[in-house]
Amino acid sequence: MGGENRIHDLLERMLLDDNVKPSKLPISLLQSITDNFSEERIIGTGGFADVYKGAVAVKKLKREVSSEEAALVSEKRFNEEVFSLMKAKHKNIVRFLGYCADTQGEVCNVDGKNIMGEERHRFLCFEFLLGGSLDKYVSDASRGLEWRIRYQMIRGICEGLHYLHQKKIVHSDLKPANILLDRDMVPKIADFGLARCFNEGQTSANTKNVFGSEGYMAPEFRKGWITFESDIFSLGVIIQQILTGKKGFLLVEKNNKLSLEKVWYY
């Protein structure tokens, strides 16, 4: 009980003191602050994770069980996200509070034989931001946010992305849904599930596991090339959306070639 209280105290200190570093958190604490991951606590869901609201935001990664290879990809994605978040501390990056990598043994019956398998649970813990995500505020120039607020948002996102690139981190999934806002409408880049940390001097990487969001992926990213420029492409789409409420281009394939066509859609 005393140990659990100390962890709760640590979480409170994290919320009050920006200088406290992210740390390993016990699954019992995350269960406690989310009512054992109650569906009523879910504030966001996606292909890779669900997000729960407690005193903080808790991201619970979905277990990948389709194949051993898929499970390894999922584990690598979790590790990359933790490594990226541990390096990133900036006013325009969502604050990372801690992580939990819980693995428990579980007896399973396979072909009539009992074997001891591993049940893995992976969690990430962040500050909870009251403003929600940017996609809820995107509108055309004639309504919605004041121009001053739009400019401040664009500047903040640019500064956050510039910081990430200085730290050799490629986000790889920039979009309005992955930019959160605090009570003062300060933007903070979030969701590093597809992020990649580069080594010093490295400018690109290739992957056969291409994940991303339609309308925000650069042409080279679709082919498996991860670059800093891919993030800049996504940033350009976001800026256009903030200013006009619309994405201006759609990536289409004709005669086995990818090209950008100008379209207007909400």
N, C-alpha and C positions, 0 to 999 in steps of 0.2 A: 504493500500500500504506500509506503514511504517513497519507494522508487517511482511509482506512478505519479505521486504528487510532485516529485521533482521534475518529471517530464512535463507535466502541466505548467509548472512554474517556468520551465525553460521556454515553452511555447509562448507564454505571456510576455517573457522578457524579449523574445524575438519580435513580437508585435510592437513593443514599446521602444526597442533599441535597434536601429538599422545596422549597427555594427556587429551584432551577434551573427555568427556564421551558420550556414545551413548544417544540419546534423542528421544522424540516423534516428528515426522515430519508431517506436514499437507499434505493432499493428493494434494492440489493445487501446492505445490512445486514439488512433484514427477511428476505430470502431466506436469509441465512447463519444467523440464529438460529432459523429454522423448518425447516431442512433443505429449502430451496426449496419451502416450503409443502406438506410431506409430509402425506398423509392421516392418518398416524399421529399427527401433531401437533394434529389438530383436537380441540378441547374443547367446541365449541358450534357450532350451525348454525341458521340461520333463513331467513326469506324474502328478506332483503336482504343477508345477509353470513354468512361463516364466521369463526370465531375460532380462532386457533392459539396454542399454548403454546410459548414459547421462554424466555429469561430474563425476558421480559415477555409480556403478552397482545397479539397482533396481530390486528386485525379487518380482514379482506379483504372489501371490498364486492363483491357480485356485479355483473357487467356487465349492463346492461339494453340489449338490442339489438332488442326487438320493434318499436320505432318511434323516430323522431327525438324525438318529444314525450316518450316514456317515458325516453329517455336524458337529456333535459334535466331532467326531474323528478328522476331519480336523481342528477344532478350538483348540482342545487339542494339536495337532501337532504344530500349529503355536505358542501357548503359550510355549511349551517345547523348541522350537527353539529359541525364544526370551530369555527365562531364561538361556539357555545354552550359548548363545552368550554374554549376559550381564556379565557372569562369566569368559569368555575366553578372555584373552589379552596376546598374545605371538607372537614373530616374525615369527612363523611358523603356525599361525592361521590367516585366512583372517580377516581383521579389520572390525568390525561391527560399523556402523555409526548411525543407528537409525531405527525406525519402525513406521508404521502407521496402526492403526486399525480403519477404517472408517465404520460406520454403518449409513445408511439412511433409512427413512421410504418410503415405496412404496405401492401404492394402487393396489391390485390385485383382479381380479374377480374369485371367486371360487364358482361353482355351482350356478351361477346367483347372487351371493352376493359379494359386495365389502368389502374387508377386508384390514387392514393395515398390511403389512408384512415388514420384515427387509431385506435390501440388504447389505450384508457385503463384504467389500474389505479389504484384508490384504497384507501389503507390508513390505519388509525388504530392508535396504540400506547398501551397502558395498563399500569399496574401489574398484576401477577398476584396474585390473592387466593386464599389457600389454602382458605378456607371454602366456596367454591362459591356457589351462588345460594340465595336464601331459600326457593324453592319446594320444595327438598329437605328442609326442616325443618318445614314446615307440618303440624301434627297437632292433634287435639282436646285439650281441657283435661285429660283424664285421663292423658295420656302425653306423651312428648316433652320439650320444653324447659321449664326451670323458669320460674315466673312472673316472677322477677327478670330473666331473660334476655329474655323476651317484652316486658317493659316497656321495657328498654333498647333493644331493636330498634325498637319503636314510636316512642320518643322520638327516636332517631337519624334515622329516616326522616322524621319531622315536621320536625326541625331542618334536614335536608338540603333538603327541599322548600321550607321557608320561605326558606332562603338563595337557592335558584333563583328564587323569585318576587320576592325583593328585587332580584335581578339582571335582572328582566324576562324570565325564561326560563320558558316553558311546556314541560314534559317531553313530555306527550301519549301516553306509553305506559308508565305506572307499573303494575307487576305484580310478583309475587314473583320471577319469572325474571329481571327486570331490576334486582334488588337483590342485590348481592354482599356476602359476609361475609369479614372477615379472620380471622386465627387466634384473635382474642379475641372473635369474633362481633359485631364492630362493623359495622353495615350501611352500605353505600355505594351510592348510586343510580348506575346505569349505563345504557348504551345510549341515546344521545341522537339516534338515527337519525330520530326524528319530532319532535324538539324545534323550537321556534320562538322566536326572539329578538324581543321587542316593543320598539318605540320608547318613549321617555319619554311617559307619559300614555296610551299605548295599552292597552286592556283586552281586546280581542278581535280575531280575524281570521277570514276565511272561506276555505275551500278546497274545490275540487271533487274533490281527490284525498284521500279519506278512508281512512286506514289505522289499525289499532289492534288490540286484543286483546279477543275476546268475553268479556263478563262484567265488564270493567273500563272500558268506554267510557261516558261520560255521555250522556244522551239528546241534548243539543245538539251534542255532538261527532259523533254519527252523522249529523247533518244538515250537517256541514261547519263548524260554529262551534268555533273554538279559543279557550278561555278559561282563566284561572287556576282557575276553579271546576271545570273538567273534571278537573284534577289532584286536587282535593280529593275529588271523587267516587271516583276510583280509589284514593286513600289510604284512604277509608272502607272500601272493599271489602277492601283489604289488612289493615287493622287487624282487621276481623272474622275474616279467615282466620287471622291470628296467634293470636287469642284462642280461636277455636272449631274451626279446621281446615276451615271451610266458607265458601263464598260464599252470602250470604243472599238475593240478588235476581237475577232474570234479566230482561233487557229483551225484551219481546215486542211484536208488532204485531197489533192487532185493529182492524178497520174503519178502516184507514189511519191509526191513531193508535198512537204508541209509549207503553207504560206499563211500570212495574216491578211484577213479580209476585214474591211471597215464595216461595222454594223452598229446599230444602236438598239440596245435593249436594257430593260431594268432588271 
